[in-house]
Structures are given as structure tokens and as C-alpha cells.
């Protein structure tokens, strides 16, 4: 079964965001990425 919901990330390093986005793209993961840089914004 395909997972269609967003991928929620909590990471404060912009470089890590780029690396992860590239990896997911290479794996053809099409889910929307929801990015938070701190726990306060995430909750």
C-alpha cells in the first residue's frame, strides 16, 4: 500500500534538509515534506 501523507521532519540544519530532499527525490518519494526547525513550531 502506498503511503500518501506528508513526511514531517524536525531538523535545524538546512544542509541536512537538502541532503534528505535529494535522497527522497532519488528514491522517487513524492510525499510532501513538512520541515520544522525547532520543537516549538512542530507542536
C-alpha positions as CSV (number, residue, x, y, z in Angstrom):
1,X,0.0,0.0,0.0
2,X,1.4,3.4,-1.0
3,X,1.8,6.0,1.8
4,X,0.5,9.3,0.6
5,X,0.7,11.5,3.7
6,X,3.3,14.2,4.3
7,X,6.7,13.4,5.7
8,X,7.2,15.5,8.9
9,X,10.8,16.4,9.7
10,X,12.3,18.1,12.7
11,X,15.8,19.3,11.9
12,X,17.6,22.6,12.4
13,X,20.4,22.2,9.9
14,X,19.5,23.4,6.4
15,X,22.2,21.3,4.8
16,X,20.6,18.2,6.2
17,X,17.3,19.3,4.7
18,X,18.9,19.5,1.2
19,X,20.6,16.1,1.6
20,X,17.4,14.4,2.7
21,X,15.3,16.0,0.0
22,X,17.9,14.8,-2.6
23,X,17.8,11.3,-1.3
24,X,14.0,11.1,-1.3
25,X,13.9,12.5,-4.8
26,X,16.4,9.8,-6.0
27,X,14.2,7.2,-4.4
28,X,11.2,8.7,-6.2
29,X,9.4,9.5,-2.9
30,X,6.7,12.1,-3.9
31,X,5.3,12.8,-0.5
32,X,5.2,16.5,0.6
33,X,8.0,17.4,3.1
34,X,6.9,19.4,6.1
35,X,10.0,20.9,7.7
36,X,10.3,22.3,11.2
37,X,13.5,23.7,12.6
38,X,12.5,23.5,16.3
39,X,10.2,21.6,18.5
40,X,8.1,24.6,19.4
41,X,7.0,25.2,15.8
42,X,6.4,21.4,15.3
43,X,3.8,21.3,18.1
